[in-house]
């Protein structure tokens, strides 16, 4: 019996704008620039501003991020913000900060957005995460 191949997942056309090698190189440049300048801590920072700084366009930014992370620019920025927030939640240096202050320092535009992204990422609230981290 001949097995019919299942439907192949077609790569979106916009993903063909950059070769995988060029996408990886641009993504490395994106990460380096964002982390070095802490742009993820600015809730108003956009892909347009990043593209201008890197002398490219937003479509290439989107392709590079999608090719390397499977997410979009906003998702990448939120992941970087979550890394910062979790570091602050575990840090004794930041123990006196409220959860809202940590959210704003990490670059989230509001406490509500922070809680939503945190819950989706870790399956618990930032307060629960902080309490678990302080116990360990």
N, C-alpha and C positions, 0 to 999 in steps of 0.2 A: 504494500500500500504506500503510495506516495504522499508524504506529508506536505501540505501546502504551507509555504512560509507565511508567518503572521504579518500583519501590516507593519511596514517599516516606518519608523518615526522619522519624518522628513525634517531636516535641519531648516530652521526659519531662514528666509532669504537674507535678512539683515546680518546674520551670523557669517555670511560669506564675504563681508566687506573687509575683513582682516584675516590673514593666515593665522593658524594657531600659534605659531612662533611670534608673530607680531603682536597678537592679542596678549600673550604671556608677558612679553617685554613691556607693553604699555601698562598692563595691570601692575607689574612690579614698580613701574614709575609712578603710577597712581598711588599705590600703597605708601611708597617712600615719601611722596610729596604730602599726602594727607597726614601721615603719622608725624613727620618731621615738623610740620607747621601746625599740628594739632587742629586741623580744619574740622575734624569730626566733632570737636567741642563747640563749634559754631552752628546753632540750629538753622541759621539762614544760609549756610554754605550750600552752593548748588553745583551740579555737574557743569553748568555753563561757565561758572567761575573757574572750575578746575580745568576745563577744556581750554579756556583762554590762557591760563598759566602754563599749560603744557603745549600750547601752540598746536592744538588739534581741534576736533569738533565733538559735540556731545554724542553723536552716533557712535563714534569710535570708542568713547568712554563706556557707553552702554554695552557695546559688543565685547570689549575687553573684560569688563566686570562679569557679564553673563557667561562668557566662555570659561572664565577661571573660577567662578564661584557658583554658577547656576542661579544666581540672584540678580537683583538690579542694583543701581547706584544707591538708592535709599536703603535697601537691605544691607549692603556692604557698610554704609555709614552707621546704621543701627548696630551692626555686629561689633564695629570698633567702639561704639559708645558703650555697648554692654560690657566689653572687656574692661574699659575704664571704670565703669560703675561697679563691677564685681571686685576689681582691685581695691576701690575705695571702701566698699562694704566690708571687706576683710581686713582693712588696714586700721591699726590702732590710731594712726595719725589723723584719720578721718572719722573716728568714732563719735565725735561731738556733733558732726553734721547730721542734719535731718535727712530723711530719704528724698525729700523734695530738693534739698540743696545738692545732694549727690546727683540726682537726675539732671539738674540744671548745669552743674559743673561738667558732667559727662557729655553734655550737648543736646539733651532731649529738650524739646520745645515746651513740654509740660509734664507734670507728675502723672497725668492720666496716660499719656503716650508711653512714658517710662514703664508704668505698671503693666500696661497691655503687652508691650514687647517683652518685658521681663517674664511675665507669666507664660507667654507663648514659647519663649526660649528655654526656660528652666522648670516650668511646671510648678512654680511656687511664687510667693510674693517676695519682693525685696526684703521685707522685714523678716520673713522666715529664713531666707538665705543668710541674712546678717546674723541671726540668732544661731543658726547651725554652724556658721563659720567661727563665731566666738566661743562655741562649746569645744571645738576641736583644737 
